[in-house]
Amino acid sequence: MYPVLFKIGPLTIYSLGVLWALGALAAASIVRLELKRYRYDPELAGTVVAAAAIAGLSGARLLFVLEEWNDFIRAPFEFIFSGAGFSWYGGLLAGAAVAAWVFKRHKIRLARAADIAAPALALGYGIGRIGCFLAGDATWGKVSDVPWAMAFPNAVAGWADPLTGALYPPGIRVHPTQLYELIQSLFVFAILWTLRKRNYRPGTIFYLYLVFAGSMRFIVEFWRVNPIVGLNMTEYQWISLALVILGTGLLCYRWNKPGWINQALKNQ
């Protein structure tokens, strides 16, 4: 674990911030390549990713505050400026909304814009999870004795059970679910990157992203430490399930539209 990479005088460089920034740069590179492939202005990539990143961080923080409202009320300023605590789905929704607005201003169809952004989302998320792993920001999993289980004694969020706040005893190890999500994200990115050049209807790549990313997060939640909210599933599993259903429904709608089958057969 390396929550702090190095210091330059009073300036502290945190691994979490560096890897999130690298994730944003990687996402911008992917968006740039896709904009160029579709014959749009590639310089738009920086604007889209920067706007989405700012909105995404704000949305991720806001949803986390709402999820932890009681803790926020007890110490609002300490809670806000702690530097730890973000919700991916809050960031996804806020970032997607702002990115869609930027694309619309530049007269790019929403479905096409979503296809352009989907591989970038998968890759950027995976790289960001490396930062979560290095910092130990409480995205670790349940206590485990599997050979690859790890301890995060220097975690920026404190080496404690995320649900109870109780400090872990010495020697305790947990599932490194940040690495699980990294592997999942690279897998999703590889699939979307491979399929993107096929002549699918606009929106298809993004719908696939919803299905794959939602499925992956649903699975990893079985090893994550998050509260159960209903039917033995966590909040994030319910959100993930909703995204899978939405993506599947949109794909089925596309499939049943006239001309889809012929188009799909041509892609074989």
Secondary structure, 3 states (H helix, E strand, C coil): CCCEEEEECCEEEEHHHHHHHHHHHHHHHHHHHHHHHCCCCCCHHHHHHHHHHHHHHHHHHHHHHHHCHHHHHHCHHHHHCCCCCCCHHHHHHHHHHHHHHHHHHCCCCHHHHHHHHHHHHHHHHHHHHHHHHHHCCCCCECECCCCCCECCCCCCCCCECCCCCCECCCCCCECCHHHHHHHHHHHHHHHHHHHCCCCCCCCHHHHHHHHHHHHHHHHHCCCECCCEEECCEEHHHHHHHHHHHHHHHHHHHHHHCCCHHHHHHHCC
